[in-house]
């Protein structure tokens, strides 16, 4: 996979923490940050799916009434 360079500025405490945590996991800081972003993106996606499922469950009667099979002949 092609890589793109991304430069970011963080305070020294954040940089130190990133280096220490990457070292503790036996990976480069680049890899560590890449993994954090992938995890965050996955969690956001999962949160969205869960919220959508909750919404559909909450309003399933409304959707069934509006779009259910008994309404097909009315349009």
N, C-alpha and C positions, 0 to 999 in steps of 0.2 A: 504494500500500500504506500502511495506517495505521502511524504510528510511535508508539512508546512511549518515554517518557523513562526513562533508567536512570542513576542517580547512583552513582558509585564513588569510593572514596578510595584513592589510591596515593601512594607516597613521591615527593618532588620529582624524584628522578632518573628514575623511571619516567615521570612526567608530561612531563619535558623530552624524554626519548627519544621518546615518542609524538608530541609536537608536532613535533620535528625530522624524524622519519620521515614523518609526514603531509605536512609542507611539502615534503620532498624528492620525494614522489610527486605533489604537486600536488592534494592532497585535504584535506578537513577532518579533524580528529581524530576526530570522530564517524564519518565514513565509513571512516577507517583502522581503527578498532577494530571496526566492523561487518564489514569485510572479513576481519580476523584471526579473528573468531569463526566466520564462515562457512567459512573455510579449515580451521580446527581441527575443526569439526563434520564437514566432508567427509572429512577424514583419518581421524577416528575411525570413521566409517561404512565407509570403504574398508578400514581395518585389521580391522574386525569381519568383513567379507565375506571377506577373505583368510584370516583365522584359521578361519572356518567352512569354507571350501573345503579348507584343509589338514586339518582334522579329518575331514571327509567322505572325503577321499582316504585318510587313514590307516586309517580304519575301514570302508571300503567293503565289504570282504569280510564283516565282521560284520553290517552292515546287509543285504547281499544274502542272507546265510544266514537272517537273522531275518525279513526282509520280502520276499524275492524271490518270483518266480512259482511256484517249486516248493513254497513254503509255503502257497500260497493254499488248497489243499484241506484243510489240517490244522486250520483254525480253526472 
